[in-house]
Amino acid sequence: MRSTRPSSHTGRGGRARRGNSPVLAAVALASALALTATACESGDATADGEASASATASDDGKLRIPDDIRDRLREHGIDVDKWKDGAWKNWDRDDWLREANEYINPIIEGLWNPDRMREAEEPDQGVDDSDLSGDQGVTDPTPEPVEAQAVPPSYHANAATAGKVFFDSPEGSAVCSATVVKDPAHPGKSNLVWTAGHCVHAGGNGGWYRNIAFVPSYNDDGKPVAELENATREDVAPYGVWWGDWAQTSDQWIEQGGSTGGDGAPYDFAVIHVTPEKGSDGKSLEEMVGSALPVDFKAPAVPQVKSVTAIGYPAAPPYDGQKLFRCQDRPGRLSVAASDPTMYRIGCTMTGGSSGGGWVATGSDGKPALVSNTSIGPVTSGWLAGPRLGDVAKGVYDSVSEKYANR
């Protein structure tokens, strides 16, 4: 599977991209797991846009950003006008915001245009899962591959809560999958999106990604790549582009997360609070798409789960990242470290790009609920693994909900 890390191959635009090589030259860890984000590369990293919404443009063309965001940027020596004009492309390690309270994501209107969305790819690193030993907690036999099935268009009619998260990393433009989830503080009016932690933060060796935005029902009509080359923004984003005005992942992911060995994978989840790039007639994301999934933090242990459906936009061959797929299987157990929670694992042929996509099962109340998200998988595809959501995940979720409870 794939990760949001650079590799030894070069893709379009001259950015690092791995292709199908099983080893990342810079790291050369052949016996590890890889994070499965369809990530960064080939998007036009020089694309400019005008600022709007939470970062609005005034009549004189100057960028207007709410004082709290402006102050947070200034604390790190960042000029907001220069940020809009391209300073966000500076990935100097000293300037790369990393801590949990340092998330900053001013809206840049038009940055995510159809071409940039379509071309967002992944520098990934291949891994060999052969060293998953039986003494790391409890690990069930590797599941048989389950062929991913295409979700029939329109995606809004058949999987209304699914979509894509776009972001920028040091390697270029990137993409993951994500799910609209319910917000207990705003029943029926949620602006919360669930994805993988590695889709918003680089983990132990990096910081927050930038220009994070969610597009529900991306390419809703399931158009082929050839037709998307001339697509309008409304074609690929019929329910709008929603920017993350806050994101939160686990402290464990921030401290331990890595692109190899499954480091931090049992805590590889994140919640994004979003706001529309352009007006949504006052509607929340949930109202706009017409649905949101509850999150079940008390899902039964793996042996008691009869079936899980994982959904996402796989992008590595034989997929192209433009269409929605899903896999259904009975999960087994995967333990990457004896001290960490055991993960769910299912057979599935989805490749990179499916990272962060929701796993849906019958919740403790008998109704469909999100119980996990795609986190890791092998370079050869065949299976996916996701964290079992518990108290830590609930803490992340509740924290984001409470932050906007009175807004």
C-alpha positions as CSV (number, residue, x, y, z in Angstrom):
1,M,0.0,0.0,0.0
2,R,1.0,3.6,0.0
3,S,2.1,6.4,2.3
4,T,2.5,10.1,2.4
5,R,6.2,9.9,2.2
6,P,8.7,10.5,-0.6
7,S,10.5,7.7,-2.4
8,S,13.2,7.0,-4.9
9,H,11.2,7.4,-8.1
10,T,10.2,10.6,-9.7
11,G,6.7,11.4,-10.9
12,R,5.2,14.1,-12.9
13,G,6.2,17.6,-11.9
14,G,9.6,16.3,-10.8
15,R,8.3,15.3,-7.3
16,A,9.3,12.1,-5.5
17,R,7.0,9.2,-6.4
18,R,7.5,5.6,-5.8
19,G,5.5,3.8,-8.4
20,N,5.5,0.0,-7.7
21,S,9.0,-0.4,-6.2
22,P,8.8,-2.3,-2.9
23,V,11.6,-0.4,-1.2
24,L,11.9,3.3,-0.3
25,A,15.6,4.1,-0.9
26,A,15.8,6.7,1.7
27,V,14.6,4.4,4.4
28,A,15.2,0.9,3.0
29,L,13.0,-0.9,5.5
30,A,11.7,-3.9,3.6
31,S,10.1,-5.6,6.5
32,A,7.6,-2.9,7.5
33,L,4.0,-1.8,7.0
34,A,3.3,1.3,5.0
35,L,0.6,3.9,5.6
36,T,-1.9,3.8,2.8
37,A,-2.6,7.5,1.9
38,T,-2.8,8.2,-1.7
39,A,-0.5,11.1,-1.3
40,C,1.4,13.9,-2.4
41,E,2.6,14.7,-5.8
42,S,1.9,16.0,-9.2
43,G,-0.6,18.5,-8.0
44,D,0.4,22.0,-9.2
45,A,2.2,23.1,-6.1
46,T,2.6,26.6,-7.6
47,A,-1.1,27.1,-8.0
48,D,-2.3,30.4,-6.7
49,G,-5.7,31.4,-5.5
50,E,-7.7,34.1,-3.8
51,A,-8.5,33.9,-0.2
52,S,-12.1,33.8,1.0
53,A,-14.4,32.5,3.7
54,S,-12.5,32.4,7.0
55,A,-9.7,34.1,5.1
56,T,-11.5,36.7,3.0
57,A,-10.3,39.1,0.4
58,S,-11.2,42.8,0.8
59,D,-11.8,45.3,-1.9
60,D,-8.1,46.3,-2.0
61,G,-7.1,42.7,-2.5
62,K,-5.6,42.3,1.0
63,L,-6.1,39.1,2.8
64,R,-8.4,39.2,5.8
65,I,-8.0,36.4,8.3
66,P,-9.7,36.2,11.7
67,D,-7.6,37.6,14.5
68,D,-7.1,34.3,16.2
69,I,-5.6,32.7,13.0
70,R,-3.6,35.8,12.2
71,D,-2.2,35.8,15.8
72,R,-1.3,32.1,15.6
73,L,0.5,32.7,12.3
74,R,2.4,35.6,13.7
75,E,3.5,33.6,16.7
76,H,5.4,31.5,14.2
77,G,6.7,34.4,12.2
78,I,4.3,33.8,9.3
79,D,2.9,36.8,7.4
80,V,-0.7,36.0,6.4
81,D,-0.5,37.9,3.1
82,K,2.7,36.1,2.1
83,W,1.1,32.8,3.1
84,K,-1.7,33.4,0.6
85,D,0.9,34.3,-2.0
86,G,2.7,31.1,-1.6
87,A,4.6,31.1,1.7
88,W,2.7,28.0,2.6
89,K,5.1,26.2,0.2
90,N,7.9,26.7,2.6
91,W,8.4,23.4,4.4
92,D,11.5,24.5,6.4
93,R,11.6,22.1,9.3
94,D,11.9,25.0,11.8
95,D,8.7,26.5,10.4
96,W,6.7,23.4,10.0
97,L,4.0,23.6,12.7
98,R,3.8,20.3,14.6
99,E,2.2,20.5,18.0
100,A,-1.4,19.5,18.6
101,N,-2.5,23.2,19.2
102,E,-0.7,24.6,16.2
103,Y,-3.1,23.6,13.4
104,I,-3.5,26.5,10.9
105,N,-5.3,26.3,7.6
106,P,-6.4,29.6,6.1
107,I,-8.8,29.2,3.1
108,I,-7.3,30.0,-0.3
109,E,-10.1,30.1,-2.7
110,G,-9.7,28.3,-6.0
111,L,-6.5,26.5,-4.9
112,W,-8.1,23.1,-5.3
113,N,-9.2,23.4,-8.9
114,P,-10.2,20.3,-10.9
115,D,-6.8,19.7,-12.4
116,R,-5.1,19.9,-9.0
117,M,-7.6,17.5,-7.5
118,R,-7.3,15.0,-10.3
119,E,-3.5,15.0,-10.4
120,A,-2.9,14.7,-6.7
121,E,-1.0,11.4,-6.4
122,E,1.3,9.7,-4.1
123,P,5.0,9.2,-3.4
124,D,4.6,6.0,-1.5
125,Q,6.8,3.4,-0.1
126,G,6.4,-0.3,-0.6
127,V,6.8,-2.7,2.3
128,D,7.0,-6.4,3.0
129,D,4.6,-7.6,5.6
130,S,6.4,-11.0,6.0
131,D,7.8,-10.1,9.4
132,L,4.5,-9.8,11.2
133,S,5.3,-12.2,13.9
134,G,2.8,-14.2,16.0
135,D,4.2,-12.9,19.3
136,Q,3.0,-9.4,18.7
137,G,-0.2,-9.7,20.6
138,V,-2.8,-11.5,18.6
139,T,-2.6,-11.7,14.9
140,D,-4.9,-13.9,12.8
141,P,-3.9,-15.5,9.5
142,T,-3.6,-13.1,6.6
143,P,-7.1,-12.8,5.0
144,E,-7.7,-13.8,1.4
145,P,-7.9,-10.8,-0.9
146,V,-11.4,-9.5,-1.5
147,E,-11.9,-7.9,-4.8
148,A,-13.0,-4.2,-4.4
149,Q,-16.4,-3.5,-6.0
150,A,-17.1,-0.2,-7.7
151,V,-19.8,1.9,-6.0
152,P,-22.4,2.7,-8.6
153,P,-22.8,6.4,-9.5
154,S,-24.2,8.7,-8.3
155,Y,-22.0,8.3,-5.3
156,H,-24.2,10.7,-3.4
157,A,-27.1,8.4,-3.9
158,N,-25.2,5.3,-2.8
159,A,-22.5,6.5,-0.4
160,A,-23.5,10.1,0.6
161,T,-21.0,10.3,3.5
162,A,-17.9,9.4,1.5
163,G,-15.5,11.9,-0.1
164,K,-11.9,12.9,-0.5
165,V,-9.5,14.9,1.7
166,F,-7.0,17.0,-0.3
167,F,-3.9,18.5,1.3
168,D,-0.4,19.7,0.6
169,S,2.8,18.1,2.0
170,P,6.5,18.7,1.4
171,E,6.2,16.3,-1.5
172,G,3.4,18.1,-3.2
173,S,-0.4,17.8,-3.5
174,A,-2.0,14.8,-1.8
175,V,-5.3,13.0,-1.3
176,C,-7.0,10.6,1.1
177,S,-10.5,9.3,1.6
178,A,-12.8,10.4,4.4
179,T,-16.3,10.2,5.9
180,V,-18.9,12.7,7.1
181,V,-19.8,11.8,10.7
182,K,-22.4,13.1,13.2
183,D,-21.6,15.8,15.7
184,P,-23.3,15.3,19.1
185,A,-23.1,19.1,19.7
186,H,-25.0,19.8,16.5
187,P,-27.6,17.1,15.8
188,G,-28.5,17.0,12.1
189,K,-26.0,19.8,11.3
190,S,-22.6,18.2,11.6
191,N,-19.5,19.8,10.0
192,L,-17.2,16.9,11.1
193,V,-15.2,14.6,8.9
194,W,-13.4,11.4,9.9
195,T,-10.1,10.3,8.3
196,A,-6.7,8.9,9.1
197,G,-4.2,10.7,11.3
198,H,-1.6,10.4,8.6
199,C,-3.9,12.4,6.2
200,V,-3.6,15.5,8.4
201,H,-0.2,15.2,10.2
202,A,3.1,13.6,9.2
203,G,3.6,12.0,12.6
204,G,6.8,11.7,14.6
205,N,9.1,13.2,11.9
206,G,6.9,16.1,10.7
207,G,4.0,18.4,11.3
208,W,0.5,19.5,10.1
209,Y,-0.2,19.3,6.4
210,R,-1.5,22.4,4.7
211,N,-4.5,23.5,2.6
212,I,-6.6,20.6,4.0
213,A,-10.0,20.4,2.3
214,F,-12.8,17.9,2.0
215,V,-14.8,17.2,-1.2
216,P,-17.9,15.1,-0.5
217,S,-19.0,12.8,-3.4
218,Y,-16.0,13.6,-5.4
219,N,-16.7,12.9,-9.1
220,D,-20.2,12.0,-8.2
221,D,-21.1,10.8,-11.7
222,G,-18.1,8.4,-11.8
223,K,-16.7,10.0,-15.0
224,P,-13.5,8.4,-16.5
225,V,-10.2,10.3,-16.4
226,A,-10.5,11.4,-20.0
227,E,-13.7,13.2,-19.3
228,L,-12.4,14.8,-16.2
229,E,-9.6,16.6,-18.0
230,N,-12.2,19.2,-19.1
231,A,-14.4,19.0,-16.0
232,T,-15.6,22.0,-14.2
233,R,-15.2,22.4,-10.4
234,E,-18.9,21.7,-10.1
235,D,-18.4,18.4,-12.0
236,V,-15.9,17.1,-9.5
237,A,-17.2,18.9,-6.4
238,P,-21.0,19.1,-6.8
239,Y,-21.4,19.6,-3.0
240,G,-18.7,22.1,-2.7
241,V,-15.2,22.3,-1.3
242,W,-15.0,22.3,2.5
243,W,-11.8,23.6,4.2
244,G,-10.7,22.2,7.5
245,D,-10.8,25.1,10.0
246,W,-9.6,22.7,12.8
247,A,-8.1,19.2,12.8
248,Q,-7.2,16.9,15.6
249,T,-5.4,13.5,15.7
250,S,-4.2,11.4,18.6
251,D,-1.1,12.4,20.6
252,Q,0.2,8.9,19.9
253,W,0.1,9.5,16.2
254,I,1.8,12.9,16.6
255,E,4.6,11.4,18.7
256,Q,4.9,7.9,17.2
257,G,3.4,8.0,13.8
258,G,5.6,6.8,10.9
259,S,5.6,5.5,7.4
260,T,7.1,2.2,8.2
261,G,6.6,-0.6,10.7
262,G,3.0,0.4,11.4
263,D,4.3,2.9,13.9
264,G,1.3,4.6,15.5
265,A,-1.1,2.8,13.3
266,P,-3.4,1.7,16.1
267,Y,-4.0,5.4,16.8
268,D,-4.1,6.5,13.2
269,F,-7.3,8.5,13.1
270,A,-8.3,12.2,12.9
271,V,-11.4,14.4,13.0
272,I,-11.6,17.6,10.9
273,H,-14.1,20.4,11.4
274,V,-14.9,22.0,8.1
275,T,-16.3,25.2,6.7
276,P,-17.4,25.9,3.1
277,E,-15.0,27.6,0.8
278,K,-17.9,29.4,-0.6
279,G,-21.4,30.0,0.8
280,S,-23.5,27.0,1.4
281,D,-26.7,29.0,2.0
282,G,-26.2,28.5,5.7
283,K,-26.3,24.7,5.5
284,S,-23.9,22.5,7.4
285,L,-22.0,19.7,5.6
286,E,-24.4,17.1,6.9
287,E,-27.4,19.1,5.6
288,M,-25.6,19.6,2.3
289,V,-24.9,15.9,1.7
290,G,-28.1,14.8,3.5
291,S,-26.4,12.3,5.8
292,A,-23.7,11.6,8.4
293,L,-22.6,8.4,10.1
294,P,-22.5,7.9,13.9
295,V,-19.2,6.8,15.3
296,D,-19.3,3.7,17.5
297,F,-16.6,3.7,20.1
298,K,-17.9,0.6,21.7
299,A,-17.9,-1.7,18.7
300,P,-17.4,-5.4,19.7
301,A,-14.1,-7.1,19.8
302,V,-12.9,-8.3,16.4
303,P,-14.1,-11.9,16.7
304,Q,-17.7,-10.7,17.3
305,V,-17.8,-8.5,14.2
306,K,-19.5,-10.4,11.4
307,S,-18.9,-8.0,8.6
308,V,-17.2,-4.7,7.8
309,T,-17.4,-2.5,4.7
310,A,-14.4,-0.3,3.8
311,I,-14.9,2.5,1.3
312,G,-12.5,4.8,-0.5
313,Y,-11.0,6.2,-3.6
314,P,-8.0,3.8,-4.4
315,A,-5.5,5.5,-6.8
316,A,-2.5,3.2,-7.3
317,P,-2.8,0.8,-10.3
318,P,-5.1,-0.8,-11.3
319,Y,-7.2,2.1,-10.0
320,D,-6.9,5.8,-11.0
321,G,-8.2,7.6,-7.9
322,Q,-11.2,9.1,-9.6
323,K,-13.8,6.4,-8.7
324,L,-15.3,5.1,-5.4
325,F,-14.9,1.5,-4.4
326,R,-15.7,-0.7,-1.4
327,C,-14.8,-4.0,0.1
328,Q,-16.9,-6.2,2.5
329,D,-15.3,-8.9,4.6
330,R,-15.3,-10.4,8.1
331,P,-12.4,-8.8,10.0
332,G,-9.6,-10.6,11.6
333,R,-7.0,-9.3,14.1
334,L,-3.7,-7.6,13.4
335,S,-1.3,-6.7,16.2
336,V,1.7,-4.5,15.2
337,A,2.9,-4.1,18.8
338,A,2.0,-6.0,21.9
339,S,1.5,-2.8,23.9
340,D,-0.9,-1.3,21.4
341,P,-4.6,-2.1,20.7
342,T,-5.2,-4.8,18.2
343,M,-6.4,-3.6,14.8
344,Y,-9.1,-4.8,12.5
345,R,-7.9,-6.4,9.2
346,I,-9.9,-7.4,6.2
347,G,-9.2,-8.8,2.8
348,C,-9.4,-6.0,0.2
349,T,-7.6,-5.1,-3.1
350,M,-8.0,-1.4,-2.7
351,T,-4.7,0.4,-3.0
352,G,-3.3,3.8,-2.0
353,G,-5.9,6.5,-1.9
354,S,-8.2,4.5,0.2
355,S,-6.4,5.7,3.4
356,G,-8.7,7.4,5.8
357,G,-11.8,5.9,4.2
358,G,-14.5,4.8,6.6
359,W,-15.2,1.3,7.8
360,V,-18.8,0.7,8.4
361,A,-20.4,-2.1,10.5
362,T,-23.5,-2.7,12.5
363,G,-23.0,-0.6,15.6
364,S,-23.9,-1.5,19.2
365,D,-27.4,-0.1,18.6
366,G,-27.9,-2.4,15.6
367,K,-27.6,0.5,13.1
368,P,-24.8,1.2,10.6
369,A,-21.9,3.1,12.2
370,L,-18.3,4.0,11.5
371,V,-16.1,1.7,13.5
372,S,-12.6,2.3,11.9
373,N,-10.8,3.8,9.0
374,T,-8.2,2.5,6.6
375,S,-4.7,2.9,8.0
376,I,-2.1,0.4,6.7
377,G,-1.7,-2.4,4.1
378,P,1.0,-4.2,2.2
379,V,2.6,-3.0,-1.1
380,T,1.1,-6.0,-2.8
381,S,-2.4,-5.0,-1.7
382,G,-4.7,-7.8,-0.7
383,W,-5.7,-6.5,2.7
384,L,-6.3,-3.4,4.7
385,A,-6.0,-2.7,8.5
386,G,-7.7,0.0,10.6
387,P,-7.6,1.0,14.2
388,R,-10.3,-0.2,16.6
389,L,-11.9,3.0,18.0
390,G,-11.8,3.3,21.7
391,D,-11.3,5.9,24.4
392,V,-8.5,7.7,22.7
393,A,-10.5,8.1,19.5
394,K,-13.5,9.2,21.5
395,G,-11.4,11.8,23.2
396,V,-10.3,13.3,19.8
397,Y,-13.9,13.3,18.5
398,D,-15.4,14.8,21.6
399,S,-12.7,17.5,21.7
400,V,-13.4,18.7,18.2
401,S,-17.1,18.6,18.8
402,E,-16.9,20.6,22.0
403,K,-14.6,23.2,20.5
404,Y,-17.4,24.2,18.2
405,A,-20.4,23.4,20.5
406,N,-21.4,27.0,20.9
407,R,-20.7,28.2,17.4
